[in-house]
Amino acid sequence: MSSTEQAAPRFAGLETWPTRDLAAALLETQVAAAAAAAAQGDALAQAIDAAADRLAGGGRLIYLGAGTSGRLAVLDAAELTPTFDWPPDRALALMAGGDAALIHAVEGAEDDGPAAVAALDRVALCPQDAVIGVAASGRTPYTRAGLVHARRLGALTIGLLNAPEGPMRDACDIALVADTGPEIIAGSTRMKAGTAQKVLLNSLSTGIMVRLGHVWRGRMVDMRPTNAKLRARAVAMVVDLTGCAPDRAQAALDDAGSIKVALAMVLLGIDAETAQRRLATAQGHLARVL
């Protein structure tokens, strides 16, 4: 039994506690989860740099997981395209049990290690890719087998786990181990373990995108303005970062088709075609163009 599945004596009789005490205990465990994730700062920095290097060379982010861990990984992958305009074919989430397991539990899926190997082979895993495996116990056969296979093929392997004794740790080039210990409800790793995983996934993927030039001056300059709220945010972003009038910002965005290109146009006084060409030469880094 892993440390994430043990019962915490402190919470025995939890169901008899006053609701105010129950609520306080639940929130306390969530804060503890964030602290466990924060302790992984050095390993996180190493993972960000290593993954960014692979992706800068054309690689992909490939997530592996089962159950709650897999669903959190799918969520992280899905948010990279609208937030950073990251190509969806370069952020793949392989879930034990397939898409059906996103909504309903698929019995035995997490125990099927060969399925992870087959899934990675189907997407033609290569050494330029970075594979992120997420598993609270660090022993989930699907996730562990996938990481072992990915490492054998030369891909970068990053593991997110919550049990220091988890054997998955040995299958990773870099392991982020948020030691959250027993849950408030024994074995319910959607609680502390899941929160710590979400913190690390958010931090890892965002850090990678910052290193790849998708953020400038703390703004999401590659955000896709796909609705009225985001279109208004894009105009406000250009106004704020350049000091131009709103109508000038809107005109630049209309010509550019993207926030980053519009910023280069306004700040450098160039047309959209020139801005796009300079950004391409700078591998998308606006700071280098400026």
JOWO-V77263 format. One line per field, one symbol per residue. ss: DSSP state (~ for helix, > for strand, _ for the rest). psi: psi as a letter, one per 30 degrees, with the letter a starting at -180 (. if undefined). Layout:
ss = ???
psi = ???
This chain:
ss = __~~~_>_~~~__~~~__~~~~~~~~~~~~~~~~~~~~__~~~~~~~~~~~~~~~~____>>>>>_~~~~~~~~~~~~~~~~~~___~~~>>>>>___~~~~______~~~_~~~~~~~~~~_______>>>>>>_____~~~~~~~~~~~~___>>>>>>_____~~~~~__>>>>_____>________~~~~~~~~~~~~~~~~~~~~____>__>________~~~~~~~~~~~~~~~___~~~~~~~~~~~__~~~~~~~~~~___~~~~~~~~~~____~~~~_
psi = klffflkjefgkgefflkeeeeeeeeeeeeeeeeeeeffgeeeeeeeeeeeeeeefggllkjkkllbeeeeeeeeeeffeefeghkkfggjkjjkkfaefffekkjkfeffiefeeeeeeeeghklfflkkjkkkefggjeeeeeeeeeeeefglkkkkjlfjfgkffefgkekkjjjifaklejkfigfceeeeeeeeeeeeeeeeeeefgggkkhglifgkjifleeeeeeeeeeeeeffglleeeeeeeeeeefleeeeeeeeefhlleeeeeeeeeeghgjeeee.
